[in-house]
């Protein structure tokens, strides 16, 4: 199981939100690059970078920070937030993203994502399936769709998606444990590489996700709140 630390960027700073609430932001570092360098020095190989400004505004915003992280580290960067157009995805890849996460666009314009899968390959496109009470949320989690998360993932697996990041919004930033039952259901129903996100607070949580069959796990607040050290995470990589 890949261990993937997260860097969420808002107003150019490294922050964490609780349940996706922009009013709940906690600033952990003024310089996201400094955080990325520390992650690399701590033995991490991947990083999940989220452009929260982009997610809220509907277009990529923090691409210059992405470019710095990609240029100054050897971390494999997955970038998401605000990627809505062909120009957005081009900018993300030109700035060094190895993969992008398609979230809101996958709900609003599935035909665009289908084109990206053909143009860039499923290896480079990750489906973002962020849900609240099983219903997919979009646009920085500020809007609700009418799509069940499992059905949504199944439909995209049929379109060729091979990896999905699934965040339970009710768990995100709460350090109360991940949604093991939901992830188990998805893994049992869909042949897809599931990356769990939200609620991870301990090494035990990571072990439970591994046993459930998750392909990866994104760890955010637990790192910043010193619940799990980079040294401990690197021992799992």
Buried (B, 14 or more C-beta within 10 A) or exposed (E): BBBBBBBBBBEBBBBBBBBBEBEEBEEBBEEBBEBBBBBBEBBBBBBBBBBBBBBBBBBBBBBEBBBBBBEBBEBBBBBBBBBBBEEBBEBBBEBBBBBBBBBBBBBBBBEBBBEBBEEBEBEBBBBBBBBBEBBBBBBBBEEBBEBEBBEBBBBBBEEEBBBBBBBBBBBBBBBEBBBBEBBBBBBEEBEBBBBBBBBBBBBEBBEBBBEBBBBBBBBBBBBBBEBBEBEBBBEBE
